[in-house]
Each structure stands twice: as structure tokens, then as C-alpha cells.
């Protein structure tokens, strides 16, 4: 699984005219599921996101997690994170999971975050969405469950 995690002052996602998810201070997570991914990848990324210490303490040092600052998470599915543009100019999405499997693992990721005690809002899987955010910092972190550092 791949995730782009952005520290935000606020973020929201709409499908058409309907706001499906909205948060104040917290994390926007754009999440993609790959063909090789499993429940273990969803658990790993959820726990990593919840534990990321990217919120500043009183000295300005990144020392707090989203839960410690009372924030929330907005998780939005984005299969294009598996776009491969090594050949040509049009991305190939062959490494992305099939929609049925991706939906399951996206839901598992969201449920794991909620089980860890955080509020987690969502977009709507396999829909065209409009995501709006104010990236605070800016702080953006890339995570990949297959590249365990």
C-alpha cells in the first residue's frame, strides 16, 4: 500500500455537491492499494499513520502524533499513486489492485484507524472526488508498506 500523508489545518472531500468527509486539524491520507497488498499492509500503514510524530510541540519540534493533538484523519482512496510512467507519457496502473480487493483493504485501513481510537472521515471509493486541504507547514510524508525502512 502507498500513502501520501499531509499535515493539515483542515481538509474536506466532496462527491458532486455532497461533502462526504471533513476534518479540522489532522492528517489527510491519500491511499492506494497494490496487487500484492494484504491485511497486514493495511494494519502496518494505519498504525504508522496514527503514530507519526509530525505535529509540533511548544518548542517547534515535531514531537506529537495526530491523536496527541486531538486531531482527526481524512482517508481518500487514490489508485493513481500506483501510476507507472517509466515508459511513455500515459501512466500504467497495472500494479494497482483490482477495485474489489482495493475496496476491502481501504475499508480495513479505515477501520484499523478507528479501532486505534481516532476519528476517520472518508471519501467515497471509486468516485470522482474533489479534495480540498490546507497543508500546514507544509508537511508531506510518503509511506509504502513494501519499503520497510
DSSP file (Angstrom, degrees, kcal/mol; ACC not computed):
  #  RESIDUE AA STRUCTURE BP1 BP2  ACC     N-H-->O    O-->H-N    N-H-->O    O-->H-N    TCO  KAPPA ALPHA  PHI   PSI    X-CA   Y-CA   Z-CA
    1    1 A X              0   0    0      0, 0.0   144,-2.6     0, 0.0   145,-0.4   0.000 360.0 360.0 360.0 148.0    0.0    0.0    0.0
    2    2 A X  E     -AB  32 144A   0     30,-2.3    30,-2.9   142,-0.2     2,-0.4  -0.951 360.0-176.1-123.4 144.9    1.1    3.5   -0.7
    3    3 A X  E     -AB  31 143A   0    140,-2.7   140,-2.8    -2,-0.4     2,-0.6  -1.000  21.5-155.0-142.3 140.9    0.1    6.7    1.2
    4    4 A X  E     -AB  30 142A   0     26,-2.2    26,-2.6    -2,-0.4     2,-0.5  -0.980  24.0-164.0-107.8 119.1    0.7   10.4    0.9
    5    5 A X  E     -AB  29 141A   0    136,-3.2   136,-3.0    -2,-0.6     2,-0.5  -0.918   6.6-173.5-111.4 123.7    0.2   11.8    4.3
    6    6 A X  E     -AB  28 140A   0     22,-2.7    22,-2.6    -2,-0.5     2,-0.5  -0.965  23.4-132.9-121.6 130.7   -0.3   15.6    4.7
    7    7 A X  E     -A   27   0A   0    132,-2.0   129,-2.5    -2,-0.5   132,-0.5  -0.685  39.3-172.4 -77.3 125.9   -0.5   17.5    7.9
    8    8 A X  E     -AB  26 135A   0     18,-2.8    18,-2.1    -2,-0.5   127,-0.2  -0.882  43.4-153.0-127.7 153.1   -3.5   19.8    7.5
    9    9 A X  E    S-     0   0A   0    125,-2.5     2,-0.3     1,-0.4    -1,-0.1   0.752  95.0 -14.6 -82.7 -32.1   -5.2   22.7    9.3
   10   10 A X  E     - B   0 134A   0    124,-0.7   124,-2.3    16,-0.1    -1,-0.4  -0.956  66.2-179.7-164.5 154.9   -8.4   21.5    7.6
   11   11 A X  E     +CB  23 133A   0     12,-2.0    12,-2.9    -2,-0.3     2,-0.3  -0.983   1.5 179.0-157.4 150.9   -9.4   19.2    4.8
   12   12 A X  E     -CB  22 132A   0    120,-2.7   120,-2.8    -2,-0.3     2,-0.4  -0.980  13.6-150.2-150.1 160.6  -12.6   18.0    3.1
   13   13 A X  E     -CB  21 131A   0      8,-2.5     7,-2.1    -2,-0.3     8,-1.4  -1.000  12.9-167.3-136.7 137.6  -13.7   15.8    0.3
   14   14 A X  E     -CB  19 130A   0    116,-2.3   116,-2.3    -2,-0.4     2,-0.5  -0.929  16.2-159.7-123.9 146.8  -16.8   16.1   -1.9
   15   15 A X  E >  S-C   18   0A   0      3,-2.7     3,-2.0    -2,-0.4     2,-0.3  -0.973  78.8 -44.4-119.7 111.5  -18.6   13.8   -4.4
   16   16 A X  T 3  S-     0   0    0     -2,-0.5   114,-0.1   112,-0.4    -2,-0.0  -0.530 124.9 -24.7  63.3-126.9  -20.7   16.1   -6.5
   17   17 A X  T 3  S+     0   0    0     -2,-0.3     2,-0.5    -3,-0.1    -1,-0.3   0.437 119.1  98.2 -94.0  -1.1  -22.4   18.6   -4.2
   18   18 A X  E <   -C   15   0A   0     -3,-2.0    -3,-2.7     2,-0.0     2,-0.7  -0.776  66.7-142.3 -96.4 125.4  -22.2   16.3   -1.1
   19   19 A X  E     +C   14   0A   0     -2,-0.5    -5,-0.3    -5,-0.2     3,-0.1  -0.761  21.2 178.5 -80.7 118.1  -19.4   16.6    1.4
   20   20 A X  E     +     0   0A   0     -7,-2.1   102,-0.6    -2,-0.7     2,-0.3   0.657  65.7  12.8 -96.8 -18.7  -18.5   13.0    2.4
   21   21 A X  E     +C   13   0A   0     -8,-1.4    -8,-2.5   100,-0.2     2,-0.3  -0.971  60.8 170.7-158.5 142.8  -15.7   13.8    4.8
   22   22 A X  E     +C   12   0A   0     -2,-0.3     2,-0.3   -10,-0.2   -10,-0.2  -0.965   4.1 174.2-155.9 135.1  -14.4   16.9    6.6
   23   23 A X  E     -C   11   0A   0    -12,-2.9   -12,-2.0    -2,-0.3     3,-0.1  -0.932  19.6-147.6-135.9 161.4  -11.8   17.4    9.3
   24   24 A X  S    S+     0   0    0      1,-0.4    -1,-0.1    -2,-0.3   -16,-0.1   0.311  77.5   1.8 -92.4-130.1  -10.1   20.3   11.1
   25   25 A X  S    S+     0   0    0    -15,-0.1    47,-1.4    45,-0.1    -1,-0.4  -0.343 103.9  70.7 -60.9 132.3   -6.5   19.9   12.4
   26   26 A X  E    S-Ad   8  72A   0    -18,-2.1   -18,-2.8    45,-0.3     2,-0.4  -0.962  80.3 -38.4 163.5-143.2   -5.2   16.4   11.5
   27   27 A X  E     -Ad   7  73A   0     45,-2.3    47,-2.8    -2,-0.3     2,-0.6  -0.972  28.4-153.5-127.3 133.5   -4.0   14.3    8.6
   28   28 A X  E     -Ad   6  74A   0    -22,-2.6   -22,-2.7    -2,-0.4     2,-0.5  -0.928  20.5-165.5 -97.6 125.7   -5.1   13.9    5.0
   29   29 A X  E     -Ad   5  75A   0     45,-3.2    47,-3.1    -2,-0.6     2,-0.6  -0.956  11.4-163.8-118.5 115.3   -4.2   10.4    3.8
   30   30 A X  E     -Ad   4  76A   0    -26,-2.6   -26,-2.2    -2,-0.5     2,-0.4  -0.888  24.3-165.3 -92.7 121.9   -4.3    9.6    0.1
   31   31 A X  E     -Ad   3  77A   0     45,-2.8    47,-3.3    -2,-0.6     2,-0.4  -0.923  17.2-175.6-124.4 132.8   -4.2    5.8    0.0
   32   32 A X  E     -A    2   0A   0    -30,-2.9   -30,-2.3    -2,-0.4     2,-0.5  -0.965  14.5-146.1-124.9 143.4   -3.6    3.4   -2.8
   33   33 A X        -     0   0    0     -2,-0.4    64,-2.7   -32,-0.2     2,-0.2  -0.920  14.6-151.7-110.6 130.4   -3.7   -0.4   -2.7
   34   34 A X  B >   -F   96   0B   0     -2,-0.5     3,-1.6    62,-0.3    62,-0.3  -0.555  28.9-106.9 -97.6 164.9   -1.4   -2.6   -4.8
   35   35 A X  T 3  S+     0   0    0     60,-2.5    61,-0.1     1,-0.3    63,-0.1   0.805 118.9  49.5 -57.4 -32.7   -1.9   -6.0   -6.2
   36   36 A X  T 3  S+     0   0    0     59,-0.3    -1,-0.3     2,-0.0     2,-0.1   0.423  88.1 117.2 -89.0   0.7    0.5   -7.6   -3.7
   37   37 A X    <   +     0   0    0     -3,-1.6     2,-0.2     3,-0.1    68,-0.1  -0.326  37.4 177.6 -80.3 154.3   -1.1   -6.0   -0.6
   38   38 A X    >>  -     0   0    0     -2,-0.1     4,-1.7    67,-0.1     3,-0.6  -0.757  50.2 -82.0-138.3-179.0   -2.8   -7.7    2.3
   39   39 A X  H 3> S+     0   0    0      1,-0.2     4,-2.7    -2,-0.2     5,-0.2   0.848 126.0  61.4 -57.7 -34.6   -4.5   -7.0    5.6
   40   40 A X  H 3> S+     0   0    0      1,-0.2     4,-2.5     2,-0.2    -1,-0.2   0.874 102.6  50.0 -62.4 -36.7   -1.0   -6.9    7.1
   41   41 A X  H <> S+     0   0    0     -3,-0.6     4,-2.6     2,-0.2     5,-0.2   0.908 110.5  49.6 -66.9 -41.8   -0.2   -3.9    4.8
   42   42 A X  H  X S+     0   0    0     -4,-1.7     4,-2.3     2,-0.2    -2,-0.2   0.921 113.6  45.9 -63.0 -44.0   -3.4   -2.1    5.8
   43   43 A X  H  X S+     0   0    0     -4,-2.7     4,-2.6     2,-0.2     5,-0.2   0.928 112.4  51.0 -63.7 -45.6   -2.6   -2.7    9.5
   44   44 A X  H  X S+     0   0    0     -4,-2.5     4,-2.3    -5,-0.2    -2,-0.2   0.942 113.9  43.0 -58.3 -50.2    1.0   -1.6    9.1
   45   45 A X  H  X S+     0   0    0     -4,-2.6     4,-2.9     2,-0.2     5,-0.2   0.899 112.9  52.3 -67.2 -39.6    0.1    1.7    7.4
   46   46 A X  H  X S+     0   0    0     -4,-2.3     4,-2.5    -5,-0.2    -1,-0.2   0.941 113.0  44.4 -60.1 -46.7   -2.8    2.5    9.7
   47   47 A X  H  X S+     0   0    0     -4,-2.6     4,-1.7     1,-0.2    -1,-0.2   0.876 113.8  50.6 -66.6 -36.8   -0.5    2.1   12.7
   48   48 A X  H  X S+     0   0    0     -4,-2.3     4,-1.0    -5,-0.2    -2,-0.2   0.932 112.0  47.0 -65.6 -45.8    2.3    4.1   11.1
   49   49 A X  H >< S+     0   0    0     -4,-2.9     3,-0.8     1,-0.2    17,-0.4   0.937 112.8  48.6 -61.8 -48.0   -0.1    6.9   10.2
   50   50 A X  H 3< S+     0   0    0     -4,-2.5    17,-0.6     1,-0.2    16,-0.4   0.846 116.0  44.7 -62.3 -33.7   -1.6    7.1   13.7
   51   51 A X  H 3< S+     0   0    0     -4,-1.7    -1,-0.2    -5,-0.2    -2,-0.2   0.542  79.1 125.5 -90.4  -7.3    1.8    7.1   15.3
   52   52 A X    <<  -     0   0    0     -4,-1.0     2,-1.2    -3,-0.8    14,-0.4  -0.311  52.5-148.7 -56.6 126.0    3.6    9.6   13.0
   53   53 A X        +     0   0    0      1,-0.2    12,-0.3    12,-0.2    -1,-0.1  -0.696  52.7 127.6 -98.1  81.3    5.0   12.3   15.2
   54   54 A X        +     0   0    0     -2,-1.2     2,-0.4    10,-0.7    -1,-0.2   0.183  40.0  96.3-124.3  15.3    4.7   15.3   12.8
   55   55 A X  E    S-G   64   0C   0      9,-2.3     9,-2.8    -3,-0.2     8,-2.4  -0.905  76.5-113.5-107.8 139.4    2.9   17.8   15.0
   56   56 A X  E     -G   62   0C   0     -2,-0.4     6,-0.2     6,-0.3     2,-0.1  -0.360  19.8-146.5 -77.8 144.5    5.0   20.4   16.7
   57   57 A X    >   -     0   0    0      4,-2.3     3,-2.0    -2,-0.1    -1,-0.1  -0.251  47.9 -78.2 -89.3-172.8    5.4   20.8   20.5
   58   58 A X  T 3  S+     0   0    0      1,-0.3    -2,-0.1     2,-0.1    -1,-0.0   0.705 132.8  54.6 -64.7 -19.1    5.8   24.1   22.3
   59   59 A X  T 3  S-     0   0    0      2,-0.2    -1,-0.3     0, 0.0     3,-0.1   0.408 119.8-108.3 -93.0   1.4    9.5   24.3   21.2
   60   60 A X  S <  S+     0   0    0     -3,-2.0     2,-0.4     1,-0.3    -2,-0.1   0.564  75.5 135.5  85.4   7.9    8.6   23.8   17.5
   61   61 A X        -     0   0    0      1,-0.1    -4,-2.3    -6,-0.0     2,-0.9  -0.735  66.6-112.2 -92.5 137.4    9.9   20.3   17.3
   62   62 A X  E     +G   56   0C   0     -2,-0.4    -6,-0.3    -6,-0.2    -9,-0.1  -0.557  68.8 131.6 -67.6 106.8    7.8   17.6   15.5
   63   63 A X  E     +     0   0C   0     -8,-2.4     2,-0.3    -2,-0.9    -1,-0.2   0.479  41.2  76.7-138.7 -11.6    7.0   15.5   18.6
   64   64 A X  E     -G   55   0C   0     -9,-2.8    -9,-2.3    -3,-0.2   -10,-0.7  -0.838  61.2-137.9-116.7 148.2    3.3   14.8   18.7
   65   65 A X     >  -     0   0    0     -2,-0.3     4,-1.1   -12,-0.3     6,-0.2  -0.433  37.8 -99.2 -89.5 171.1    1.0   12.3   16.8
   66   66 A X  T  4>S+     0   0    0    -14,-0.4     5,-2.8   -16,-0.4     3,-0.4   0.868 124.2  50.8 -60.9 -37.7   -2.4   13.2   15.5
   67   67 A X  T >45S+     0   0    0    -17,-0.6     3,-1.2     1,-0.2    -1,-0.2   0.872 104.5  57.1 -67.6 -36.8   -4.1   11.6   18.5
   68   68 A X  T 345S+     0   0    0      1,-0.3    -1,-0.2     2,-0.1    -2,-0.2   0.737 109.4  45.0 -68.7 -22.7   -1.9   13.5   20.9
   69   69 A X  T 3<5S-     0   0    0     -4,-1.1    -1,-0.3    -3,-0.4    -2,-0.2   0.364 116.9-111.7-100.7   5.1   -3.1   16.8   19.5
   70   70 A X  T < 5 +     0   0    0     -3,-1.2    -3,-0.2    -4,-0.2    -2,-0.1   0.780  68.6 146.9  73.9  26.6   -6.8   15.8   19.3
   71   71 A X      < -     0   0    0     -5,-2.8    48,-0.4    -6,-0.2   -45,-0.3  -0.205  37.5-136.6 -89.2-179.0   -6.8   15.7   15.5
   72   72 A X  E     -d   26   0A   0    -47,-1.4   -45,-2.3    46,-0.1     2,-0.4  -0.783  11.7-122.2-131.3 173.2   -8.6   13.5   13.0
   73   73 A X  E     -de  27 120A   0     46,-2.3    48,-2.7    -2,-0.3     2,-0.5  -0.965   8.3-160.1-123.6 137.9   -7.8   11.7    9.8
   74   74 A X  E     -de  28 121A   0    -47,-2.8   -45,-3.2    -2,-0.4     2,-0.5  -0.973  16.1-164.1-114.0 113.3   -9.4   12.1    6.4
   75   75 A X  E     -de  29 122A   0     46,-2.7    48,-1.4    -2,-0.5     2,-0.4  -0.878   8.7-179.3-104.8 124.0   -8.7    9.0    4.3
   76   76 A X  E     -d   30   0A   0    -47,-3.1   -45,-2.8    -2,-0.5     2,-0.2  -0.984  26.0-126.6-126.0 126.3   -9.2    9.2    0.5
   77   77 A X  E     +d   31   0A   0     -2,-0.4   -45,-0.2   -47,-0.2     2,-0.2  -0.488  31.5 171.6 -71.5 139.4   -8.6    6.3   -1.9
   78   78 A X    >   -     0   0    0    -47,-3.3     3,-1.8    -2,-0.2     4,-0.1  -0.617  14.4-179.9-152.5  85.4   -6.3    7.2   -4.8
   79   79 A X  G >  S+     0   0    0      1,-0.3     3,-2.3    -2,-0.2   -47,-0.1   0.714  73.2  81.6 -61.0 -20.8   -5.3    4.3   -7.0
   80   80 A X  G >   +     0   0    0      1,-0.3     3,-2.0     2,-0.2    -1,-0.3   0.629  69.5  81.3 -65.1 -10.9   -3.2    6.7   -9.2
   81   81 A X  G <  S+     0   0    0     -3,-1.8    -1,-0.3     1,-0.3    -2,-0.1   0.684  89.8  55.4 -65.5 -14.9   -0.4    6.5   -6.6
   82   82 A X  G <  S+     0   0    0     -3,-2.3    13,-0.4    -4,-0.1    -1,-0.3   0.225  79.2 133.5 -97.9  13.0    0.4    3.2   -8.4
   83   83 A X    <   -     0   0    0     -3,-2.0     2,-0.6    10,-0.1    10,-0.2  -0.461  43.6-155.0 -64.9 130.9    0.7    5.0  -11.7
   84   84 A X  B     +H   92   0D   0      8,-2.4     8,-2.1    -2,-0.2     3,-0.2  -0.945  22.3 168.4-112.2 117.8    3.9    3.9  -13.6
   85   85 A X        +     0   0    0     -2,-0.6    -1,-0.1     6,-0.2     6,-0.1   0.053  41.0 115.0-116.7  24.8    5.3    6.4  -16.1
   86   86 A X  S    S+     0   0    0      1,-0.2     2,-0.5     6,-0.1    -1,-0.1   0.820  81.7  40.9 -65.1 -28.8    8.6    4.8  -16.8
   87   87 A X  S    S-     0   0    0     -3,-0.2     3,-0.2     3,-0.1    -1,-0.2  -0.978 121.2 -20.2-122.1 125.1    7.6    4.2  -20.4
   88   88 A X  S    S-     0   0    0     -2,-0.5     3,-0.0     1,-0.2     0, 0.0  -0.270  82.2 -80.9  79.1-167.0    5.6    6.8  -22.4
   89   89 A X  S    S+     0   0    0      2,-0.1     2,-0.5    -2,-0.0    -1,-0.2   0.474 102.6  80.9-117.9  -8.3    3.6    9.6  -21.0
   90   90 A X  S    S-     0   0    0     -3,-0.2    -3,-0.1    -6,-0.0    -6,-0.1  -0.896  84.2-119.3-100.9 126.5    0.4    7.9  -20.1
   91   91 A X        -     0   0    0     -2,-0.5     2,-0.4    -6,-0.1    -6,-0.2  -0.297  16.3-141.5 -67.1 145.7    0.5    6.1  -16.7
   92   92 A X  B     -H   84   0D   0     -8,-2.1    -8,-2.4   -10,-0.1     3,-0.2  -0.880   9.7-167.6-100.8 138.1    0.0    2.4  -16.4
   93   93 A X    >   +     0   0    0     -2,-0.4     3,-1.5   -10,-0.2   -10,-0.1   0.017  47.9 123.0-114.0  26.3   -1.9    1.3  -13.4
   94   94 A X  T 3  S+     0   0    0      1,-0.3    -1,-0.1   -10,-0.1   -11,-0.1   0.782  71.4  56.7 -59.7 -29.2   -1.1   -2.5  -13.7
   95   95 A X  T 3  S+     0   0    0    -13,-0.4   -60,-2.5    -3,-0.2   -59,-0.3   0.616  86.6  98.9 -80.7 -11.8    0.4   -2.6  -10.2
   96   96 A X  B <  S-F   34   0B   0     -3,-1.5   -62,-0.3   -62,-0.3     3,-0.1  -0.473  82.2-106.9 -74.9 146.9   -2.8   -1.3   -8.6
   97   97 A X        -     0   0    0    -64,-2.7   -64,-0.1    -2,-0.1   -62,-0.1  -0.313  40.5 -92.5 -68.0 154.3   -5.2   -3.8   -7.0
   98   98 A X     >  -     0   0    0      1,-0.1     4,-2.7   -63,-0.1     3,-0.4  -0.372  43.8-107.3 -61.7 149.1   -8.5   -4.7   -8.7
   99   99 A X  H  > S+     0   0    0      1,-0.2     4,-2.6     2,-0.2     5,-0.2   0.836 116.3  54.7 -52.8 -40.0  -11.3   -2.5   -7.4
  100  100 A X  H  > S+     0   0    0      1,-0.2     4,-1.6     2,-0.2    -1,-0.2   0.940 114.7  39.1 -61.9 -47.0  -13.0   -5.2   -5.3
  101  101 A X  H  > S+     0   0    0     -3,-0.4     4,-2.2     2,-0.2     5,-0.2   0.896 114.9  53.4 -69.7 -40.6   -9.8   -6.0   -3.4
  102  102 A X  H  X S+     0   0    0     -4,-2.7     4,-2.6     1,-0.2     5,-0.2   0.903 106.5  53.1 -61.5 -41.4   -8.8   -2.4   -3.1
  103  103 A X  H  X S+     0   0    0     -4,-2.6     4,-2.4    -5,-0.2    -1,-0.2   0.918 109.0  49.8 -59.9 -44.3  -12.1   -1.5   -1.6
  104  104 A X  H  X S+     0   0    0     -4,-1.6     4,-2.0     1,-0.2    -2,-0.2   0.925 114.5  42.8 -60.2 -47.0  -11.7   -4.3    1.0
  105  105 A X  H  X S+     0   0    0     -4,-2.2     4,-2.3     2,-0.2    -1,-0.2   0.835 111.8  53.6 -75.0 -32.1   -8.2   -3.1    2.1
  106  106 A X  H  X S+     0   0    0     -4,-2.6     4,-2.3    -5,-0.2    -1,-0.2   0.938 111.5  46.9 -62.4 -46.3   -9.2    0.6    2.0
  107  107 A X  H  X S+     0   0    0     -4,-2.4     4,-2.6    -5,-0.2    -2,-0.2   0.878 110.9  52.4 -63.0 -37.8  -12.1   -0.2    4.4
  108  108 A X  H  X S+     0   0    0     -4,-2.0     4,-2.3     2,-0.2    -1,-0.2   0.903 108.0  51.1 -64.6 -41.8   -9.7   -2.3    6.5
  109  109 A X  H  X S+     0   0    0     -4,-2.3     4,-2.0     2,-0.2    -2,-0.2   0.935 112.4  46.2 -59.0 -48.3   -7.3    0.6    6.8
  110  110 A X  H  X S+     0   0    0     -4,-2.3     4,-2.2     1,-0.2    -2,-0.2   0.919 113.0  49.0 -62.9 -45.0  -10.1    3.0    7.8
  111  111 A X  H  X S+     0   0    0     -4,-2.6     4,-2.5     1,-0.2    -1,-0.2   0.869 108.8  53.5 -65.0 -36.1  -11.5    0.5   10.4
  112  112 A X  H  X S+     0   0    0     -4,-2.3     4,-1.4     2,-0.2    -1,-0.2   0.908 108.3  50.0 -64.6 -41.8   -8.0   -0.1   11.9
  113  113 A X  H  <>S+     0   0    0     -4,-2.0     5,-1.7     1,-0.2     3,-0.3   0.929 112.6  47.1 -61.2 -44.7   -7.5    3.7   12.4
  114  114 A X  H ><5S+     0   0    0     -4,-2.2     3,-1.8     1,-0.2    -2,-0.2   0.889 108.3  55.0 -64.4 -38.5  -10.9    3.9   14.1
  115  115 A X  H 3<5S+     0   0    0     -4,-2.5    -1,-0.2     1,-0.3    -2,-0.2   0.783 100.8  60.3 -65.0 -26.5  -10.1    0.8   16.2
  116  116 A X  T 3<5S-     0   0    0     -4,-1.4    -1,-0.3    -3,-0.3    -2,-0.2   0.399 127.2-101.1 -81.9   3.2   -6.9    2.7   17.3
  117  117 A X  T < 5S+     0   0    0     -3,-1.8     2,-0.3     1,-0.3    -3,-0.2   0.567  79.7 125.3  96.1  10.3   -9.3    5.4   18.7
  118  118 A X      < -     0   0    0     -5,-1.7     2,-0.4   -46,-0.0    -1,-0.3  -0.774  63.4-115.3-105.2 149.3   -9.1    8.1   16.1
  119  119 A X        -     0   0    0    -48,-0.4   -46,-2.3    -2,-0.3     2,-0.5  -0.662  36.1-170.8 -73.4 129.6  -11.9    9.8   14.2
  120  120 A X  E     -e   73   0A   0     -2,-0.4   -46,-0.2   -48,-0.2     2,-0.2  -0.940   6.4-169.7-132.4 111.3  -11.5    8.9   10.5
  121  121 A X  E     -e   74   0A   0    -48,-2.7   -46,-2.7    -2,-0.5     2,-0.3  -0.529  15.0-156.9 -89.2 162.6  -13.6   10.5    7.8
  122  122 A X  E     -e   75   0A   0   -102,-0.6   -46,-0.2   -48,-0.2  -109,-0.2  -0.908  18.4-131.7-139.0 164.5  -13.6    9.2    4.2
  123  123 A X        -     0   0    0    -48,-1.4     2,-0.5    -2,-0.3    -1,-0.1  -0.004  50.1 -87.1 -86.0-155.7  -14.2    9.9    0.6
  124  124 A X    >   -     0   0    0      3,-0.1     3,-1.3   -47,-0.1  -103,-0.0  -0.977  43.7-115.7-125.7 118.7  -16.3    7.6   -1.5
  125  125 A X  T 3  S+     0   0    0     -2,-0.5     3,-0.1     1,-0.2   -47,-0.0  -0.186  92.1   5.2 -57.0 136.5  -14.4    4.7   -3.1
  126  126 A X  T 3  S+     0   0    0      1,-0.2     2,-0.3   -49,-0.0    -1,-0.2   0.752 103.4 116.7  61.9  31.1  -14.3    4.6   -6.9
  127  127 A X  S <  S-     0   0    0     -3,-1.3     2,-0.6     0, 0.0    -1,-0.2  -0.866  75.5-104.2-119.1 157.2  -16.0    8.0   -7.3
  128  128 A X        -     0   0    0     -2,-0.3  -112,-0.4    -3,-0.1     2,-0.3  -0.736  51.5-174.4 -78.4 124.5  -14.7   11.2   -8.8
  129  129 A X        -     0   0    0     -2,-0.6     2,-0.5  -114,-0.1  -114,-0.2  -0.849  28.7-140.2-124.4 155.9  -14.0   13.4   -5.8
  130  130 A X  E     -B   14   0A   0   -116,-2.3  -116,-2.3    -2,-0.3     2,-0.5  -0.978  22.8-164.2-113.3 118.6  -12.9   17.0   -5.1
  131  131 A X  E     -B   13   0A   0     -2,-0.5     2,-0.4  -118,-0.2  -118,-0.2  -0.894   5.6-173.3-107.3 129.7  -10.4   17.2   -2.2
  132  132 A X  E     +B   12   0A   0   -120,-2.8  -120,-2.7    -2,-0.5     2,-0.3  -0.972  13.8 160.3-122.6 136.7   -9.7   20.5   -0.6
  133  133 A X  E     -B   11   0A   0     -2,-0.4     2,-0.5  -122,-0.2  -122,-0.2  -0.994  38.8-142.0-152.9 156.9   -6.9   21.0    2.0
  134  134 A X  E     -B   10   0A   0   -124,-2.3  -125,-2.5    -2,-0.3  -124,-0.7  -0.951  28.6-148.3-118.4 106.1   -4.7   23.5    3.8
  135  135 A X  E     -B    8   0A   0     -2,-0.5     2,-0.7  -127,-0.2  -127,-0.3  -0.646  11.4-143.3 -78.7 119.0   -1.4   21.8    4.2
  136  136 A X  E    S-     0   0A   0   -129,-2.5     3,-0.3    -2,-0.6  -129,-0.2  -0.754  74.9  -6.4 -90.7 115.8    0.2   23.1    7.4
  137  137 A X  E    S-     0   0A   0     -2,-0.7    -1,-0.1     1,-0.3     2,-0.1  -0.590 108.0 -92.4 135.9 -72.3    3.9   23.5    7.2
  138  138 A X  E    S+     0   0A   0     -2,-0.2     2,-0.4  -131,-0.1    -1,-0.3   0.525  72.4 170.5 -75.2 147.4    3.8   22.3    4.5
  139  139 A X  E     +     0   0A   0   -132,-0.5  -132,-2.0    -3,-0.3     2,-0.4  -0.988   1.9 167.5-127.5 121.3    4.4   18.7    5.8
  140  140 A X  E     -B    6   0A   0     -2,-0.4     2,-0.4  -134,-0.2  -134,-0.2  -0.996  10.7-170.3-136.1 128.3    4.0   15.8    3.4
  141  141 A X  E     -B    5   0A   0   -136,-3.0  -136,-3.2    -2,-0.4     2,-0.5  -0.956  11.8-147.0-121.4 136.1    5.2   12.3    4.1
  142  142 A X  E     -B    4   0A   0     -2,-0.4     2,-0.4  -138,-0.2  -138,-0.2  -0.889  18.6-174.5-101.8 131.4    5.3    9.3    1.7
  143  143 A X  E     +B    3   0A   0   -140,-2.8  -140,-2.7    -2,-0.5     2,-0.3  -0.964  10.8 179.6-126.0 144.0    4.7    5.8    3.0
  144  144 A X  E >   -B    2   0A   0     -2,-0.4     3,-1.5     3,-0.3  -142,-0.2  -0.943  21.0-151.8-143.3 119.0    4.9    2.5    1.3
  145  145 A X  T 3  S+     0   0    0   -144,-2.6     3,-0.2    -2,-0.3  -143,-0.1   0.684  98.3  55.6 -66.9 -16.6    4.2   -0.8    3.2
  146  146 A X  T 3  S+     0   0    0   -145,-0.4     2,-0.6     1,-0.2    -1,-0.3   0.559  99.0  63.2 -90.8 -10.1    6.6   -2.7    0.8
  147  147 A X  S <  S+     0   0    0     -3,-1.5     2,-0.8     2,-0.0    -3,-0.3  -0.656  71.0 180.0-113.6  73.5    9.5   -0.4    1.5
  148  148 A X              0   0    0     -2,-0.6    -3,-0.1    -3,-0.2    -5,-0.0  -0.652 360.0 360.0 -80.1 112.5   10.0   -1.0    5.2
  149  149 A X              0   0    0     -2,-0.8    -1,-0.2     0, 0.0    -2,-0.0   0.440 360.0 360.0 -87.5 360.0   12.9    1.2    6.2
